[in-house]
């Protein structure tokens, strides 16, 4: 979970700076994993978009959920 949150924040930074999803994915996952063609249907594109959305949610206040303690079951 920690790694996914870190990726979401890095993706958010890239998007806020005006980078494309493809450029963000190249930085996060490596340029070799990004196909020359079929980018629109590639799973890393979808993953990158989800990471950016999660990053924006964290920026809008979702990070507070991370600070709340989990309730213990009795």
N, C-alpha and C positions, 0 to 999 in steps of 0.2 A: 504494500500500500504506500509506503514511504517513497519508493522509487517512482510510482505512478504520479504521486503528488509533485515530486520534483520535475518530472517530465511535463506535467501540466503547467507548472509555473514557467518553465523554460519556453514552452510553446506559446504561452501567453505573452511573454516578453518579445518573442519573435514577431507575433502578430501585431502587437501594439507598435512595434517599430516599422510596420508596413510590409513585412515579408510575406511572400506567398506561402500557401500550405506546402507546396513542393519544396521550397527552400527550407522551411522549418523541418520537414521530414528528412531532408538530406543531412541537416545538422544533428538531429536527434537519433536517426537510425543508420546514417552512413549513406553516402551517395551511391555506393555499389548495390545497395538493396533496392534502390528506386529504379523502376524500369523506364527505358527510353519511351516506350509506347505503353498504352493501356494504363496510364496513370489515373484516369478518371474512375476506373473500376478496381484499382488496386487496394488491398486491405490496409496498407500503411497510410493511404490517403484518408480513409475513413477513421483510422485510429488517430491520426494527426488532428482531424477536425474535432473529434470527441475530446482530445486533450485540450485543445484551444477553448472549447465550450466549458470544460471543467475548470480551466484556469480563470475564465471570465466569471464563473459562478463563485469561485474562491475570492476573487477580487471584489465582488459585490457583497461580500459579507459571509460567504460560506465557510471561510476559515474558522469562524467562531465555533462551528460544529466540532472542529478538531480539538478545541480547547475544553469542551465540556467533558466531564468524566462520565465514563460508561456506568450505568446503574448496575449494581450487582444483583444477581438473582439470589433469592434466599432459599 
